[in-house]
Amino acid sequence: TRAKGISNALFYGASIILIYVLLGFGVTSIFGADALNVLSTDPYFNIFFFLLLSIFAISFLGAFEITLPNSWVNKMDSASDKGGMIGIFFMAFTLSLVSFSCTGPIIGTLLVEAAVNGGVQGPLIGMFGFSLALALPFGLFAAFPGWLNSLPQSGGWLNTVKVVLGFLELALALKFLSNADLVLQAGYLKREVFIAIWIGIFMMLTLYLLGVFKLPHDSPLDKLSVGRALFASVVLIFTIYLIPGLWGAPLKIISGFPPPMFYSESPKGLVTSSASTAIISATPDGEVVGEPEHCPHGLNCFHDYDEGLAYAKKVNKPVMLDFTGWACVNCRKMEEQVWSDPEVRQILAEKMIIISLYVDERTPLAPEDQYETIIVGKKKKVRTVGDQWMVMQTERYHINSQPYYLILDHQENPLVEAANYQDYGSVDIFKDWLSRGLTEYNK
């Protein structure tokens, strides 16, 4: 009956969602809620992720297809003949396996991106969203088979979609290589090089969309459709937008993806502007302290907690404690979108002492300073400077996500609530938070 057909279709769609959500849950269960968050700061895992996503991208470009063993597909297909709810579930499983060559690179990227941010909810929410979008058309067409006649035929346009995704995935993969370079401080992929590669990728995508060249599996392009021409124009405009970044433009639209401004061949840019002029805190006698060359916007950050706290006491200013990371995308977004505001920058430069502690800093501690501790019931070897700051953040503040900001007095007491990217990622909210911290300090 029609009612039975619709209920079967709903179960079919729900089965697709369940299969993908279970995959996300499996990844979380195997690696732990924050295991991949820890791995995300490891340079060698970032290089692995870069290679993995590059393989996915090359597959989408048409060099080869990633498929699962035919025996898996055949077993699921034979199980789908059983009928009833079990048969419908295995139909959904067969769909998931057969479509892996298209969905594999997408869900692989999704799981990496979601899982490295830590927490159980990331992979689960990501996989639910992806599977809902995938299940919706299949469920609707199962419920109303007549609608299948209105579907566009697969062909060249579908391969174009895969190629576009391949270029985008290649651009995304470069971020993981950049993370590794930043953590190792290798200096191979500085800001200008990263932006130049992105310009090359998106220029190639523009030329592809305009039909200048073809890739394997492309159909002959007799004429350029309006939609394809408009999309090519958008990609070209974005490519042109990237070009000034080679000479120091902030590129706030993509903040967090390229390396920070101070990790570049020309940290102050090639031209002097209000955005690139260094603001360096100095002692009354003109002595520059801290490490302004390794701090956003020329601010004078300390990267040693004790040194920064001692200097704050000396000049009678509160501390803004910044737990950050070289591989932290949201940290870069805060620095480039919020810290760059003139009023925020002025407060940070003139009224506070910034202590930026990189939890993924690989500099080894002196042998006598290395030790073992227990963090959340697990042994943790503290071997590097970054390990030291990670343990400090976890033990004192019971959190290990970055960025994490606190305003402290000279007795190391928080003056206001802690701030993060999710809730304090706008200029007005962050500026108000800084002002409240100053008010409490002055009391």
C-alpha positions as CSV (number, residue, x, y, z in Angstrom):
1,T,0.0,0.0,0.0
2,R,1.0,3.6,-0.3
3,A,1.2,4.0,3.4
4,K,3.5,0.9,3.7
5,G,5.7,2.2,0.9
6,I,6.2,5.6,2.7
7,S,6.9,3.9,6.0
8,N,9.5,1.6,4.3
9,A,11.0,4.7,2.6
10,L,11.3,6.5,6.0
11,F,13.0,3.4,7.5
12,Y,15.3,3.2,4.5
13,G,16.4,6.9,5.0
14,A,16.7,6.4,8.8
15,S,18.9,3.4,8.2
16,I,21.3,5.4,6.0
17,I,21.6,8.1,8.8
18,L,22.1,5.4,11.4
19,I,24.9,3.7,9.4
20,Y,26.9,7.0,9.1
21,V,26.3,8.1,12.6
22,L,27.5,4.8,13.9
23,L,30.7,5.3,11.8
24,G,31.2,8.7,13.5
25,F,30.6,7.0,16.9
26,G,33.0,4.3,16.1
27,V,35.8,6.7,15.3
28,T,35.2,8.5,18.6
29,S,35.1,5.3,20.5
30,I,38.2,3.9,19.0
31,F,40.4,7.0,19.4
32,G,38.7,8.6,22.4
33,A,36.9,11.9,22.7
34,D,40.0,14.0,22.6
35,A,42.7,11.7,21.3
36,L,42.5,13.1,17.8
37,N,42.6,16.6,19.4
38,V,45.9,15.7,20.8
39,L,47.1,14.2,17.6
40,S,46.0,17.3,15.7
41,T,48.9,19.1,17.2
42,D,51.4,16.4,16.3
43,P,53.3,17.4,13.1
44,Y,53.7,13.9,11.8
45,F,50.0,13.2,12.0
46,N,49.3,16.5,10.3
47,I,51.6,15.3,7.5
48,F,49.7,12.0,7.4
49,F,46.3,13.9,7.2
50,F,47.8,16.1,4.4
51,L,48.8,13.0,2.4
52,L,45.4,11.3,3.1
53,L,43.4,14.3,1.9
54,S,45.6,14.8,-1.1
55,I,44.9,11.2,-2.1
56,F,41.2,11.9,-1.8
57,A,41.6,15.1,-3.9
58,I,43.5,13.3,-6.6
59,S,40.8,10.6,-6.7
60,F,38.1,13.3,-7.2
61,L,40.2,14.8,-10.0
62,G,39.9,11.5,-11.9
63,A,43.3,9.8,-11.5
64,F,41.7,6.7,-9.8
65,E,38.7,5.6,-7.8
66,I,38.7,4.6,-4.2
67,T,36.4,1.6,-3.9
68,L,35.7,-1.0,-1.2
69,P,36.2,-4.7,-1.9
70,N,33.4,-6.2,-4.2
71,S,32.9,-9.0,-1.8
72,W,31.7,-6.5,0.8
73,V,29.2,-5.1,-1.6
74,N,28.0,-8.6,-2.8
75,K,27.4,-9.7,0.8
76,M,25.4,-6.7,1.7
77,D,23.4,-7.0,-1.6
78,S,22.5,-10.6,-1.0
79,A,21.4,-9.7,2.6
80,S,19.1,-7.1,1.2
81,D,17.1,-9.8,-0.6
82,K,15.8,-11.1,2.8
83,G,12.8,-8.7,2.8
84,G,11.2,-6.9,5.7
85,M,13.0,-4.3,7.8
86,I,16.3,-6.3,7.8
87,G,16.3,-6.3,4.0
88,I,15.7,-2.6,3.8
89,F,18.5,-1.9,6.3
90,F,20.9,-3.9,4.2
91,M,19.7,-2.0,1.1
92,A,20.9,1.1,2.9
93,F,24.1,-0.6,3.8
94,T,24.6,-1.6,0.1
95,L,24.0,2.1,-0.9
96,S,26.7,3.2,1.6
97,L,29.3,0.8,0.2
98,V,28.5,1.3,-3.5
99,S,28.7,5.1,-3.1
100,F,32.0,5.0,-1.2
101,S,34.0,6.2,-4.2
102,C,32.1,9.4,-4.1
103,T,31.3,9.7,-0.4
104,G,34.6,8.3,1.0
105,P,36.7,11.4,0.4
106,I,34.0,13.6,1.8
107,I,33.4,11.6,5.0
108,G,37.1,11.1,5.4
109,T,37.7,14.8,5.4
110,L,34.7,15.4,7.6
111,L,35.8,12.9,10.2
112,V,39.4,14.3,10.3
113,E,38.1,17.9,10.6
114,A,35.5,17.1,13.2
115,A,37.6,14.7,15.3
116,V,40.7,16.9,15.5
117,N,38.5,19.5,17.2
118,G,38.0,17.1,20.1
119,G,34.8,16.0,21.9
120,V,32.3,13.3,21.2
121,Q,29.8,15.6,19.5
122,G,31.9,16.7,16.6
123,P,32.0,13.5,14.6
124,L,28.5,12.6,15.6
125,I,26.9,15.9,14.5
126,G,29.1,16.0,11.4
127,M,28.1,12.5,10.3
128,F,24.4,13.2,11.2
129,G,24.4,16.3,9.0
130,F,26.1,14.5,6.1
131,S,23.9,11.4,6.2
132,L,20.7,13.5,6.6
133,A,21.6,15.3,3.3
134,L,22.4,12.0,1.7
135,A,19.4,10.1,2.9
136,L,16.8,12.8,2.2
137,P,16.7,12.4,-1.7
138,F,16.9,8.6,-1.5
139,G,14.1,8.5,1.1
140,L,11.9,10.8,-0.9
141,F,12.5,8.9,-4.2
142,A,11.8,5.6,-2.5
143,A,8.5,7.0,-1.1
144,F,7.5,8.6,-4.4
145,P,9.2,6.6,-7.3
146,G,7.4,8.7,-9.9
147,W,9.7,11.6,-9.1
148,L,12.7,9.6,-10.4
149,N,11.5,10.6,-14.0
150,S,12.3,14.2,-13.2
151,L,15.9,13.6,-12.2
152,P,18.7,15.0,-14.4
153,Q,20.8,12.3,-16.0
154,S,24.2,11.7,-14.6
155,G,27.0,12.8,-16.9
156,G,29.6,15.5,-17.4
157,W,28.0,17.9,-14.9
158,L,28.4,15.3,-12.1
159,N,32.1,14.7,-12.9
160,T,32.5,18.5,-12.8
161,V,31.1,18.5,-9.3
162,K,33.7,15.9,-8.2
163,V,36.6,17.8,-9.8
164,V,35.6,21.0,-8.1
165,L,35.5,19.1,-4.8
166,G,38.9,17.7,-5.6
167,F,40.4,21.2,-6.0
168,L,38.7,22.4,-2.8
169,E,40.0,19.3,-0.9
170,L,43.5,20.0,-2.2
171,A,43.4,23.5,-0.8
172,L,42.1,22.2,2.5
173,A,44.8,19.5,2.7
174,L,47.4,22.2,2.6
175,K,46.3,23.5,6.0
176,F,47.5,20.3,7.6
177,L,50.9,20.6,6.0
178,S,51.0,24.2,7.2
179,N,50.2,23.0,10.7
180,A,53.1,20.6,10.7
181,D,55.4,23.3,9.4
182,L,54.3,25.7,12.1
183,V,54.7,23.2,14.9
184,L,58.2,22.2,13.7
185,Q,59.0,25.8,12.9
186,A,60.6,24.5,9.7
187,G,60.0,27.7,7.7
188,Y,59.3,25.9,4.4
189,L,55.6,26.9,4.2
190,K,55.5,30.5,5.3
191,R,52.5,32.7,4.7
192,E,53.5,33.9,1.2
193,V,54.2,30.4,0.0
194,F,50.9,29.1,1.3
195,I,48.9,31.9,-0.3
196,A,50.8,31.5,-3.6
197,I,49.9,27.8,-3.7
198,W,46.2,28.7,-3.0
199,I,46.3,31.2,-5.8
200,G,47.6,28.5,-8.1
201,I,45.0,26.0,-7.1
202,F,42.1,28.4,-7.5
203,M,43.4,29.8,-10.8
204,M,43.6,26.2,-12.1
205,L,40.0,25.7,-10.9
206,T,38.9,28.9,-12.7
207,L,40.6,27.7,-16.0
208,Y,38.9,24.3,-15.6
209,L,35.5,25.8,-15.1
210,L,36.0,28.0,-18.2
211,G,36.9,24.9,-20.2
212,V,40.5,25.8,-20.9
213,F,41.5,22.2,-20.2
214,K,39.8,18.9,-19.4
215,L,40.5,16.1,-16.9
216,P,39.8,12.3,-17.2
217,H,36.1,11.4,-17.3
218,D,35.1,14.8,-18.5
219,S,32.5,15.0,-21.2
220,P,33.0,17.3,-24.3
221,L,32.1,20.9,-23.4
222,D,30.4,22.4,-26.4
223,K,29.3,25.6,-24.7
224,L,29.7,27.2,-21.3
225,S,26.5,27.2,-19.2
226,V,25.4,30.3,-17.4
227,G,25.8,28.6,-14.0
228,R,29.3,27.4,-14.7
229,A,30.3,30.8,-16.0
230,L,29.0,32.5,-12.9
231,F,30.7,30.0,-10.6
232,A,34.0,30.5,-12.5
233,S,33.6,34.2,-12.0
234,V,33.2,33.8,-8.3
235,V,36.3,31.6,-8.1
236,L,38.3,34.1,-10.2
237,I,37.3,37.0,-8.0
238,F,38.4,35.0,-4.9
239,T,41.7,34.3,-6.6
240,I,42.3,38.0,-7.3
241,Y,41.3,38.7,-3.6
242,L,44.2,36.4,-2.5
243,I,46.9,38.1,-4.5
244,P,47.4,41.2,-2.2
245,G,48.1,38.7,0.6
246,L,51.5,38.1,-1.0
247,W,52.4,41.6,0.0
248,G,51.0,41.6,3.5
249,A,47.2,42.1,3.1
250,P,45.4,40.5,6.1
251,L,42.9,38.4,4.0
252,K,40.4,38.3,6.9
253,I,37.9,36.2,4.8
254,I,40.3,33.2,5.1
255,S,41.8,34.1,8.5
256,G,42.9,31.0,10.4
257,F,43.9,29.1,7.3
258,P,47.2,30.7,6.1
259,P,50.0,30.9,8.6
260,P,49.9,34.0,10.9
261,M,51.4,37.3,9.7
262,F,54.4,37.0,11.9
263,Y,55.3,33.7,10.3
264,S,56.1,35.1,6.9
265,E,59.1,36.2,4.9
266,S,58.1,39.8,5.4
267,P,56.3,40.0,8.8
268,K,55.4,43.7,8.5
269,G,54.4,43.5,4.9
270,L,56.0,45.4,2.0
271,V,54.1,48.6,2.8
272,T,53.7,50.5,6.0
273,S,50.1,50.8,7.2
274,S,48.1,51.0,10.4
275,A,47.6,47.2,10.2
276,S,51.2,46.3,9.8
277,T,52.9,48.9,12.0
278,A,54.4,47.2,15.0
279,I,53.1,48.2,18.5
280,I,55.8,47.2,20.9
281,S,55.5,47.5,24.7
282,A,58.8,48.8,26.2
283,T,60.0,49.5,29.7
284,P,60.2,53.2,30.7
285,D,63.8,53.4,29.7
286,G,63.0,52.1,26.2
287,E,64.1,48.5,26.7
288,V,62.1,46.0,24.6
289,V,61.1,42.9,26.5
290,G,59.3,39.7,25.5
291,E,59.2,38.5,21.9
292,P,57.3,40.9,19.7
293,E,58.7,39.2,16.6
294,H,56.6,36.1,17.5
295,C,53.4,37.8,18.4
296,P,50.5,39.1,16.2
297,H,50.4,42.7,15.2
298,G,53.8,43.5,16.8
299,L,52.3,43.1,20.3
300,N,54.8,42.2,22.9
301,C,54.0,38.7,24.0
302,F,55.9,36.6,26.6
303,H,56.1,32.9,25.9
304,D,57.4,32.0,29.4
305,Y,54.8,32.2,32.2
306,D,57.2,33.1,35.0
307,E,58.9,35.8,33.0
308,G,55.7,37.4,31.9
309,L,54.2,37.3,35.4
310,A,57.4,38.9,36.9
311,Y,57.3,41.7,34.2
312,A,53.6,42.3,34.9
313,K,54.4,42.9,38.6
314,K,57.2,45.2,37.7
315,V,55.1,47.4,35.5
316,N,51.9,47.0,37.6
317,K,49.7,45.7,34.8
318,P,47.3,42.7,34.7
319,V,48.2,39.6,32.7
320,M,46.2,38.3,29.8
321,L,47.0,34.6,29.7
322,D,46.6,33.1,26.2
323,F,46.7,29.4,25.9
324,T,47.2,28.9,22.2
325,G,48.8,26.6,19.6
326,W,50.7,26.7,16.3
327,A,48.2,24.3,14.8
328,C,45.1,26.1,16.2
329,V,42.9,27.6,13.5
330,N,40.5,29.4,15.9
331,C,43.5,31.0,17.6
332,R,44.6,32.5,14.3
333,K,41.0,33.7,13.6
334,M,40.9,35.5,17.0
335,E,44.3,37.1,16.4
336,E,43.5,38.2,12.9
337,Q,39.9,39.2,13.2
338,V,39.6,40.4,16.9
339,W,43.1,41.4,18.1
340,S,43.6,43.4,14.9
341,D,40.8,45.9,15.9
342,P,42.6,49.2,16.8
343,E,40.9,49.6,20.2
344,V,41.5,45.9,21.2
345,R,45.1,46.2,20.0
346,Q,45.6,49.4,22.0
347,I,44.3,47.7,25.2
348,L,46.5,44.7,24.7
349,A,49.6,46.8,23.9
350,E,49.3,49.5,26.6
351,K,47.2,48.2,29.5
352,M,48.0,44.4,29.7
353,I,50.9,42.0,29.6
354,I,50.2,39.1,27.2
355,I,51.6,35.7,28.0
356,S,51.0,33.4,25.0
357,L,51.7,29.7,25.9
358,Y,51.8,27.4,22.9
359,V,50.6,24.0,23.9
360,D,52.2,22.3,20.9
361,E,55.6,24.0,21.2
362,R,58.1,21.2,20.4
363,T,61.2,22.7,22.2
364,P,62.4,20.0,24.6
365,L,62.7,20.8,28.3
366,A,66.0,20.5,30.0
367,P,66.4,16.8,31.2
368,E,66.1,17.9,34.9
369,D,62.8,19.6,34.2
370,Q,61.1,16.6,32.5
371,Y,58.7,14.6,34.6
372,E,55.6,12.4,34.5
373,T,52.2,13.3,35.9
374,I,48.6,12.0,36.0
375,I,46.1,13.9,33.8
376,V,42.5,12.7,33.8
377,G,43.5,9.3,35.2
378,K,46.3,8.8,32.5
379,K,50.0,9.1,32.7
380,K,51.4,12.1,30.9
381,K,55.1,12.5,30.0
382,V,56.1,16.2,30.1
383,R,59.0,16.4,27.8
384,T,58.5,19.6,25.8
385,V,57.6,23.2,26.6
386,G,54.2,22.6,25.0
387,D,53.6,19.6,27.3
388,Q,54.3,21.9,30.2
389,W,51.7,24.4,29.2
390,M,49.1,21.8,28.3
391,V,49.5,20.2,31.7
392,M,49.3,23.6,33.4
393,Q,46.1,24.5,31.5
394,T,44.5,21.1,32.3
395,E,45.4,20.9,35.9
396,R,44.6,24.6,36.8
397,Y,41.6,25.3,34.6
398,H,40.3,21.7,33.8
399,I,40.2,22.3,30.1
400,N,42.5,21.6,27.2
401,S,41.0,23.4,24.3
402,Q,42.5,26.5,22.6
403,P,42.3,29.5,22.4
404,Y,41.6,29.9,26.1
405,Y,42.0,33.4,27.6
406,L,42.2,34.5,31.3
407,I,42.9,37.9,32.9
408,L,44.9,37.4,36.0
409,D,46.1,39.6,38.9
410,H,49.6,39.3,40.4
411,Q,48.5,36.5,42.7
412,E,47.4,34.5,39.6
413,N,43.7,34.8,40.4
414,P,41.3,35.2,37.5
415,L,39.6,38.6,37.6
416,V,36.7,37.7,35.3
417,E,35.4,34.5,33.6
418,A,37.6,32.8,31.1
419,A,37.1,33.6,27.4
420,N,37.1,31.4,24.3
421,Y,36.6,31.6,20.5
422,Q,33.0,30.3,20.4
423,D,31.6,32.9,22.9
424,Y,34.0,35.8,22.6
425,G,34.9,35.7,18.9
426,S,33.6,39.2,18.1
427,V,35.3,42.5,18.6
428,D,32.7,44.1,20.8
429,I,32.3,41.1,23.2
430,F,36.1,40.6,23.5
431,K,36.7,44.3,24.1
432,D,34.0,44.4,26.8
433,W,35.7,41.3,28.4
434,L,39.0,43.1,28.4
435,S,37.5,46.3,29.9
436,R,35.8,44.3,32.7
437,G,39.1,42.7,33.5
438,L,40.8,46.1,33.7
439,T,38.1,47.4,35.9
440,E,38.4,44.5,38.3
441,Y,42.2,44.9,38.4
442,N,42.0,48.6,39.1
443,K,39.7,47.9,42.1
